[in-house]
Amino acid sequence: MGDIAEVRRAARPARGAPRTVGPDADDHLAFERTPIPITARTRTVLAVAAVLALAWLVWAAPSVPRLVVTGAALALVLSFPVRLLARVVPRGVAIALVVVGLLLLTLLTLVVLIPLGIVQLTDLVRALPGYAEQADAALRRGADALSERGFVSEEPDRLIADARAEILSRAQGVATGVVARVVNALAGTLGLVIQLFGVVLVAVYLLADIGRFKGIVLGVAPPSFKDDVAELWGELERSLSRYLGGLLVSMAAQGVAAAVALWLLGVPYPLLLGLWMAATAVLPYVGAFLGAIPAVAVALFVSPTAAALTAVAYLVINQVDGNLLTPRIQGEAVRVHPLLVFLGVVAGGEIGGLLGAALAAPTMAILRVLVDFFGDRLYVPRPAAVGRGGAAALGAGRLERDADAAGDGVA
């Protein structure tokens, strides 16, 4: 028996030595994994070191997390059309079609829309003094009428001159700042293209390997909660993708509708005002009013009738989008009371400015999914009776809970 054991030990490959496996043993080598025992304290130290290294990377290279977050957001936006196309074509083909469409849209924006928008914005800056003259005449007539009735104690000419100088200075400052920022962004075209390429690349990798990332998350989850984590993953993905995809469609629809309406009404700078309408549409409820203010103001210099028709057109666009387009696209993506969404936008604006206001709705969508998920699962067990019958009471409580769950499933 001792000789047989010795032969078996000699035939067994040494730990860490290469061993051949499979039919292609000459081409593929496999190694036995040598376990490295560590203490719990060492494991904690390694985890803390990894977290610190990640924090240092975020601090030293802030563009990396920004690129990842932007790419993940784009992947969520694109997952909605990819999921629709994947019903009729393979998922790889659906991803390719969506990415090609995105690249064509980006090229159209960079080559056509942005240059035209810059031209119209430059024309608007040049036309501001003329608009100021018209506003000056209207203010003068109104101030004279108020002065004659004794409502204004200050001289009308001085009042109008101060108001005109303040308004013109602010308007030209804002418009010039916007033009300078756009021109500076276009001046760094190479950097912009690299950033856009990086964002698209991250989004494509996330779309293509979404199953692998989901498998990693499920692998970390405890075995008894894998189904629950898979359900939470799917609900978050559906909610965010529907919201962001619907928001993108809503922004494009409102911008195009506003530009066409302004062009038909003869209001100048329709493309620029349409782009502004699309940009403000990212803010729920508040964005519609912010998008209408400059359009109505410009239309007022055309005629009071044009201003009234512009206000009506924007009201119609907002109602059509809010009652027909957005509900059909987003469905129950947010499913939060409108008052809470509005308060969330206000709170987000106070906390993080425009970015905080824009992120308020998707944040509330995530919170709603988490509240529904944990609300259906968290419970407070009934305390067991002390002394005799304690175990029986605990067992009865479990049976009652199981009966309630079975009844809910049947219902």
C-alpha positions as CSV (number, residue, x, y, z in Angstrom):
1,M,0.0,0.0,0.0
2,G,2.8,2.4,0.8
3,D,4.4,1.7,-2.6
4,I,1.1,2.5,-4.4
5,A,0.8,5.8,-2.5
6,E,4.3,6.7,-3.5
7,V,3.6,6.0,-7.1
8,R,0.5,8.1,-7.1
9,R,2.2,11.1,-5.4
10,A,5.1,10.9,-8.0
11,A,2.6,10.8,-10.9
12,R,0.7,13.8,-9.5
13,P,2.0,17.1,-11.1
14,A,3.8,19.4,-8.7
15,R,1.8,22.4,-7.5
16,G,2.3,25.4,-9.9
17,A,3.8,23.2,-12.6
18,P,2.2,23.2,-16.1
19,R,-0.1,20.4,-17.0
20,T,-1.7,19.5,-20.3
21,V,-5.4,19.3,-20.7
22,G,-7.7,18.4,-23.5
23,P,-7.0,17.0,-27.0
24,D,-4.7,19.9,-27.9
25,A,-2.3,19.2,-25.0
26,D,0.7,20.4,-26.9
27,D,-0.8,23.9,-27.6
28,H,-2.5,24.7,-24.3
29,L,-1.0,24.6,-20.9
30,A,-3.0,24.9,-17.7
31,F,-1.7,25.6,-14.2
32,E,-3.0,24.5,-10.8
33,R,-4.0,27.5,-8.8
34,T,-2.0,27.9,-5.6
35,P,-4.1,29.3,-2.8
36,I,-2.6,32.2,-0.9
37,P,-4.1,32.4,2.6
38,I,-4.5,35.9,4.1
39,T,-6.1,37.1,7.3
40,A,-9.2,39.1,7.6
41,R,-7.2,42.2,8.5
42,T,-5.1,41.8,5.3
43,R,-8.3,41.5,3.2
44,T,-9.6,44.7,4.8
45,V,-6.3,46.5,4.1
46,L,-6.4,45.4,0.5
47,A,-10.0,46.6,0.1
48,V,-9.2,50.0,1.7
49,A,-6.1,50.3,-0.5
50,A,-8.2,49.6,-3.6
51,V,-10.8,52.3,-2.6
52,L,-8.0,54.8,-1.9
53,A,-6.4,54.1,-5.3
54,L,-9.7,54.6,-7.0
55,A,-10.3,57.9,-5.2
56,W,-6.8,59.0,-6.2
57,L,-7.6,58.2,-9.8
58,V,-10.8,60.2,-9.7
59,W,-8.9,63.2,-8.1
60,A,-5.9,63.0,-10.4
61,A,-7.8,62.3,-13.7
62,P,-11.3,63.8,-13.3
63,S,-12.0,63.3,-17.0
64,V,-12.0,59.5,-16.6
65,P,-15.0,59.2,-14.3
66,R,-16.7,62.0,-16.3
67,L,-16.1,59.9,-19.4
68,V,-17.5,56.7,-17.8
69,V,-20.6,58.4,-16.4
70,T,-21.3,60.2,-19.7
71,G,-20.8,56.9,-21.6
72,A,-23.0,55.0,-19.2
73,A,-25.8,57.7,-19.6
74,L,-25.5,57.4,-23.4
75,A,-25.6,53.6,-23.1
76,L,-28.8,53.9,-21.2
77,V,-30.3,56.3,-23.8
78,L,-29.3,54.0,-26.6
79,S,-30.5,50.8,-24.9
80,F,-34.1,51.9,-25.6
81,P,-33.8,51.9,-29.4
82,V,-31.4,48.9,-29.3
83,R,-34.0,46.9,-27.4
84,L,-36.7,47.8,-29.9
85,L,-34.5,46.9,-32.9
86,A,-33.3,43.7,-31.3
87,R,-36.8,42.3,-31.7
88,V,-36.4,42.1,-35.5
89,V,-32.6,41.9,-36.0
90,P,-29.7,40.4,-33.9
91,R,-28.6,42.5,-31.0
92,G,-25.2,43.2,-32.5
93,V,-26.7,44.5,-35.7
94,A,-29.1,46.6,-33.7
95,I,-26.2,48.2,-31.8
96,A,-24.4,48.9,-35.0
97,L,-27.4,50.5,-36.6
98,V,-28.1,52.7,-33.5
99,V,-24.4,53.8,-33.3
100,V,-24.2,54.6,-37.0
101,G,-27.4,56.7,-36.6
102,L,-25.9,58.5,-33.6
103,L,-22.7,59.3,-35.5
104,L,-24.6,60.6,-38.4
105,L,-26.7,62.8,-36.1
106,T,-23.6,64.1,-34.4
107,L,-22.0,64.9,-37.7
108,L,-25.1,66.7,-38.8
109,T,-25.1,68.7,-35.6
110,L,-21.4,69.6,-35.8
111,V,-21.4,70.5,-39.5
112,V,-24.9,72.1,-40.0
113,L,-26.8,72.9,-36.8
114,I,-24.1,74.4,-34.7
115,P,-22.6,76.7,-37.4
116,L,-26.1,77.9,-38.3
117,G,-26.8,78.5,-34.7
118,I,-23.6,80.5,-34.3
119,V,-24.5,82.6,-37.3
120,Q,-27.9,83.4,-36.0
121,L,-26.5,84.1,-32.5
122,T,-24.0,86.5,-34.0
123,D,-26.8,88.2,-35.9
124,L,-28.8,88.5,-32.7
125,V,-25.9,90.2,-30.9
126,R,-25.6,92.7,-33.8
127,A,-29.3,93.3,-33.8
128,L,-29.5,94.0,-30.0
129,P,-28.9,97.7,-30.3
130,G,-31.8,98.0,-32.8
131,Y,-34.0,96.1,-30.5
132,A,-32.9,98.4,-27.7
133,E,-33.9,101.4,-29.7
134,Q,-37.4,99.9,-30.2
135,A,-37.7,99.0,-26.6
136,D,-36.5,102.6,-25.7
137,A,-39.3,104.1,-27.8
138,A,-41.9,101.8,-26.2
139,L,-40.6,102.5,-22.7
140,R,-40.6,106.3,-23.4
141,R,-44.2,106.2,-24.5
142,G,-45.2,104.2,-21.4
143,A,-43.1,106.4,-19.1
144,D,-44.6,109.6,-20.5
145,A,-48.1,108.2,-19.9
146,L,-47.3,107.2,-16.3
147,S,-45.6,110.6,-15.7
148,E,-48.6,112.5,-16.9
149,R,-50.8,110.6,-14.5
150,G,-48.4,111.1,-11.6
151,F,-47.4,107.5,-11.1
152,V,-43.7,108.2,-11.8
153,S,-41.8,110.9,-9.8
154,E,-38.5,110.5,-11.5
155,E,-37.8,112.1,-14.9
156,P,-38.9,109.7,-17.7
157,D,-35.7,110.4,-19.8
158,R,-33.4,109.5,-17.0
159,L,-35.4,106.4,-16.0
160,I,-35.5,105.1,-19.6
161,A,-31.8,105.8,-20.1
162,D,-30.8,103.8,-17.0
163,A,-33.1,100.9,-17.9
164,R,-31.9,100.9,-21.5
165,A,-28.2,100.9,-20.5
166,E,-28.7,98.1,-17.9
167,I,-30.8,95.9,-20.3
168,L,-28.5,96.3,-23.2
169,S,-25.4,95.7,-21.2
170,R,-26.7,92.5,-19.7
171,A,-28.1,91.2,-23.0
172,Q,-24.9,91.8,-24.9
173,G,-22.8,90.4,-22.1
174,V,-24.8,87.1,-22.0
175,A,-24.9,86.8,-25.8
176,T,-21.2,87.6,-26.2
177,G,-20.3,85.1,-23.5
178,V,-22.3,82.4,-25.2
179,V,-20.7,83.1,-28.6
180,A,-17.2,83.1,-27.0
181,R,-17.8,79.7,-25.3
182,V,-19.2,78.1,-28.5
183,V,-16.3,79.4,-30.6
184,N,-13.7,78.2,-28.0
185,A,-15.4,74.8,-28.0
186,L,-15.2,74.6,-31.7
187,A,-11.6,75.8,-31.7
188,G,-10.7,72.7,-29.7
189,T,-12.4,70.5,-32.3
190,L,-9.8,67.8,-32.0
191,G,-10.3,67.5,-28.2
192,L,-14.1,67.6,-28.7
193,V,-13.9,64.8,-31.3
194,I,-11.7,62.7,-29.0
195,Q,-14.1,63.2,-26.1
196,L,-17.2,62.3,-28.2
197,F,-15.4,59.3,-29.6
198,G,-14.5,58.2,-26.0
199,V,-18.1,58.6,-24.8
200,V,-19.4,56.6,-27.8
201,L,-16.8,53.9,-27.3
202,V,-17.7,53.5,-23.6
203,A,-21.4,53.4,-24.5
204,V,-20.8,50.7,-27.2
205,Y,-18.7,48.5,-24.8
206,L,-21.4,48.8,-22.1
207,L,-24.1,47.9,-24.6
208,A,-22.2,45.0,-26.0
209,D,-21.0,43.6,-22.6
210,I,-24.1,44.4,-20.6
211,G,-24.6,40.7,-19.9
212,R,-21.1,40.3,-18.5
213,F,-21.5,43.3,-16.2
214,K,-24.9,41.9,-15.0
215,G,-23.2,38.5,-14.4
216,I,-20.5,40.2,-12.3
217,V,-23.2,42.0,-10.2
218,L,-25.2,38.7,-9.8
219,G,-22.0,36.9,-8.9
220,V,-21.4,39.2,-6.0
221,A,-24.9,39.0,-4.7
222,P,-25.7,36.3,-2.1
223,P,-27.2,33.1,-3.6
224,S,-30.6,33.6,-1.9
225,F,-31.0,37.1,-3.4
226,K,-29.8,36.6,-7.0
227,D,-33.3,36.6,-8.4
228,D,-34.1,39.8,-6.5
229,V,-31.0,41.5,-7.6
230,A,-31.7,40.5,-11.2
231,E,-35.2,42.0,-10.9
232,L,-33.8,45.2,-9.5
233,W,-31.2,45.4,-12.3
234,G,-33.9,45.0,-14.9
235,E,-36.3,47.5,-13.3
236,L,-33.5,50.2,-13.0
237,E,-32.4,49.6,-16.6
238,R,-36.0,49.8,-18.0
239,S,-36.8,52.9,-15.9
240,L,-33.7,54.9,-16.7
241,S,-33.5,53.9,-20.4
242,R,-37.2,54.8,-21.0
243,Y,-36.8,58.1,-19.2
244,L,-33.6,59.2,-20.9
245,G,-34.6,57.9,-24.3
246,G,-38.0,59.5,-24.0
247,L,-36.3,62.7,-22.8
248,L,-34.1,62.8,-25.9
249,V,-37.0,62.3,-28.2
250,S,-39.0,64.9,-26.3
251,M,-36.2,67.5,-26.6
252,A,-35.8,66.9,-30.3
253,A,-39.5,67.1,-31.0
254,Q,-40.0,70.3,-29.0
255,G,-37.0,71.9,-30.6
256,V,-38.0,71.1,-34.1
257,A,-41.7,72.1,-33.5
258,A,-40.6,75.4,-32.0
259,A,-38.2,76.2,-34.9
260,V,-40.9,75.3,-37.5
261,A,-43.6,77.3,-35.7
262,L,-41.3,80.4,-35.4
263,W,-40.3,80.1,-39.1
264,L,-44.0,80.0,-40.1
265,L,-44.8,83.0,-37.9
266,G,-42.0,85.0,-39.4
267,V,-40.1,85.3,-36.1
268,P,-36.3,85.8,-36.7
269,Y,-33.7,83.3,-35.5
270,P,-36.0,80.3,-35.5
271,L,-33.1,77.7,-35.5
272,L,-31.4,79.4,-32.5
273,L,-34.6,79.7,-30.5
274,G,-35.5,76.1,-31.4
275,L,-32.2,74.9,-30.1
276,W,-32.8,76.9,-26.9
277,M,-36.2,75.3,-26.6
278,A,-34.7,71.8,-27.0
279,A,-32.0,72.6,-24.4
280,T,-34.5,73.8,-21.8
281,A,-36.8,70.8,-22.3
282,V,-34.4,68.8,-20.1
283,L,-36.0,70.6,-17.1
284,P,-39.5,69.2,-16.3
285,Y,-42.3,71.8,-16.1
286,V,-39.9,74.7,-15.8
287,G,-38.2,74.2,-19.1
288,A,-41.2,75.0,-21.2
289,F,-41.5,78.5,-19.7
290,L,-37.8,79.2,-20.0
291,G,-37.8,78.1,-23.6
292,A,-40.8,80.4,-24.4
293,I,-39.4,83.6,-22.8
294,P,-36.8,84.6,-25.4
295,A,-39.0,83.5,-28.3
296,V,-41.9,85.7,-27.2
297,A,-39.5,88.6,-26.5
298,V,-38.1,88.5,-30.0
299,A,-41.5,88.1,-31.5
300,L,-42.7,91.1,-29.6
301,F,-40.3,93.3,-31.7
302,V,-42.0,91.9,-34.8
303,S,-45.5,92.7,-33.7
304,P,-47.8,92.2,-30.7
305,T,-49.8,89.7,-32.8
306,A,-46.7,87.7,-33.6
307,A,-45.8,87.6,-29.8
308,A,-49.3,86.4,-28.9
309,L,-49.2,83.7,-31.6
310,T,-45.8,82.6,-30.5
311,A,-47.0,82.2,-26.9
312,V,-49.9,80.2,-28.2
313,A,-47.7,78.0,-30.3
314,Y,-45.4,77.3,-27.4
315,L,-48.4,76.5,-25.2
316,V,-49.7,74.0,-27.8
317,I,-46.2,72.4,-28.2
318,N,-45.9,72.0,-24.4
319,Q,-49.4,70.5,-24.1
320,V,-48.9,68.0,-27.0
321,D,-45.6,66.9,-25.6
322,G,-46.8,66.6,-22.0
323,N,-50.1,64.9,-22.7
324,L,-49.4,62.8,-25.8
325,L,-45.7,62.3,-26.7
326,T,-43.9,61.9,-23.4
327,P,-46.5,59.6,-21.7
328,R,-46.4,57.2,-24.7
329,I,-42.6,57.1,-24.9
330,Q,-41.7,57.1,-21.2
331,G,-44.7,55.3,-19.9
332,E,-44.2,54.7,-16.2
333,A,-40.5,55.5,-16.2
334,V,-40.7,58.0,-13.4
335,R,-44.1,57.3,-11.9
336,V,-43.7,60.1,-9.3
337,H,-46.4,62.7,-8.5
338,P,-45.8,65.9,-10.6
339,L,-45.7,68.0,-7.4
340,L,-42.8,65.9,-6.1
341,V,-41.0,66.1,-9.4
342,F,-41.4,69.9,-9.4
343,L,-40.1,70.2,-5.8
344,G,-37.2,67.9,-6.8
345,V,-36.3,70.2,-9.7
346,V,-36.3,73.2,-7.3
347,A,-34.2,71.3,-4.7
348,G,-31.8,70.1,-7.4
349,G,-31.4,73.6,-8.7
350,E,-30.6,74.9,-5.3
351,I,-28.1,72.1,-4.6
352,G,-26.3,71.7,-8.0
353,G,-27.6,74.5,-10.3
354,L,-28.8,73.6,-13.7
355,L,-27.1,70.2,-13.6
356,G,-28.8,69.4,-10.3
357,A,-32.2,70.5,-11.7
358,A,-31.7,68.3,-14.8
359,L,-30.7,65.3,-12.7
360,A,-33.7,65.6,-10.3
361,A,-36.2,63.6,-12.4
362,P,-33.9,60.6,-13.1
363,T,-32.8,60.6,-9.5
364,M,-36.4,60.4,-8.4
365,A,-37.0,57.6,-10.9
366,I,-34.1,55.6,-9.3
367,L,-35.4,56.4,-5.8
368,R,-38.9,55.2,-6.8
369,V,-37.6,51.9,-8.1
370,L,-35.6,51.4,-4.9
371,V,-38.6,52.3,-2.7
372,D,-40.8,49.9,-4.6
373,F,-38.1,47.1,-4.4
374,F,-37.4,47.4,-0.7
375,G,-41.0,48.2,0.2
376,D,-42.1,44.8,-1.1
377,R,-39.4,43.0,0.8
378,L,-38.6,44.7,4.1
379,Y,-40.7,43.7,7.0
380,V,-40.4,43.7,10.8
381,P,-40.8,40.2,12.2
382,R,-43.2,39.8,15.1
383,P,-41.4,39.3,18.4
384,A,-41.6,35.7,19.7
385,A,-43.3,35.1,22.9
386,V,-41.1,34.8,26.0
387,G,-41.0,31.4,27.7
388,R,-43.2,28.5,26.8
389,G,-44.8,28.7,23.4
390,G,-42.1,31.1,22.0
391,A,-40.9,28.8,19.3
392,A,-44.5,27.9,18.4
393,A,-45.4,31.6,18.1
394,L,-42.5,32.2,15.9
395,G,-43.4,29.3,13.7
396,A,-47.0,30.5,13.5
397,G,-45.8,33.9,12.5
398,R,-43.7,32.4,9.7
399,L,-46.7,30.3,8.5
400,E,-48.9,33.3,8.5
401,R,-46.4,35.3,6.5
402,D,-46.1,32.4,4.0
403,A,-49.9,32.2,3.7
404,D,-50.1,35.9,3.1
405,A,-47.5,35.8,0.4
406,A,-49.2,32.8,-1.3
407,G,-52.5,34.7,-1.2
408,D,-50.9,37.8,-2.8
409,G,-49.4,35.6,-5.5
410,V,-52.8,34.0,-6.2
411,A,-54.5,37.4,-6.2
